[in-house]
Each structure stands twice: as structure tokens, then as C-alpha cells.
Amino acid sequence: MKRCPVCGEAVAPRSANPVFPFCKPRCKQIDLGQWLGGEYVISQSLLPASVGFGGPRHDRETD
């Protein structure tokens, strides 16, 4: 059985657990707080370099 990444308790299957992969809503909130507090980070880009952002926007008109 899968374990909760926050507290280590057993986790019910996704079909029976609305807060999967956590064991309870409290653990889900703790995890969110850790992301928002900067305790978790993504160490490298998840996009290939060729995707590039920062260019001109084409979804609005310019003067």
C-alpha cells in the first residue's frame, strides 16, 4: 500500500480517497503550505530550451 508523503500513514486508493496521494486533508494542506513557503523547489526547467518564453505576445493587439 502507498504511504502518505507527509506523515507516512497508509493511503487509500485514488478511487476511494479524494485527497490522494495524501492520507487526509490536513496532510494535503501541509504539503501545499510547504510549496507556498518555498520549502519545495523545482531545480531545473521542465521545458526543452527550444520552447522559449519571453517573446512578443500574439494574443492581443498592439498600438
N, C-alpha and C positions, 0 to 999 in steps of 0.2 A: 504494500500500500504506500502511496505517496505521502510525504511529510510536508508540513507547513514550513515555508522558508523563513518565517518569523520566529515561531515558537517550537517547532519540531514535532507538534502533535500530528496524529494521523489525520489525513484529509479524505473526506468522502469523494466519490467520483463526480466528475463535472455534471452528469445528468441529475444528481441528487444534491448538488451544492452550488447555490447561486454566487458564492464568493470564491469559487475555485480559482487559483490553486491554494487559497488560504483556508484555514480551518474554521474561522469565524470572522464576522465583520470587523471586529476590533483589530485583528491581525492585518486585514486589508487596509485599514486606516493607518496603522503604524507604518506599513510599507509605503503608502502614499506620502506620509509625513517625512519619511527618510529621503524620498526622491525630491520633494519640495524643499527640504532643508539642505540639499546639496551633499548628502551622505553617499548617494549613489551617483556615478557619472558614467557617461559613455566615452571611452578612452580614444576612440578613433571614428572617423567618418563611416557611416553605414552606406553611403552612396559612392559609386565609382567616380573618379575625378572627372570623367568626361561629362557628367550630368551638369555641373556648374550652376551656381546660383549667383545672383547679384547683377545680372544683366538687365537690360531695359524691360519694363513690364509691357506686355502686349494686350492686357485685358482692360485697358482704359485709354481714353483719348488724351492726347497731349496738345497743348496750345501751340 
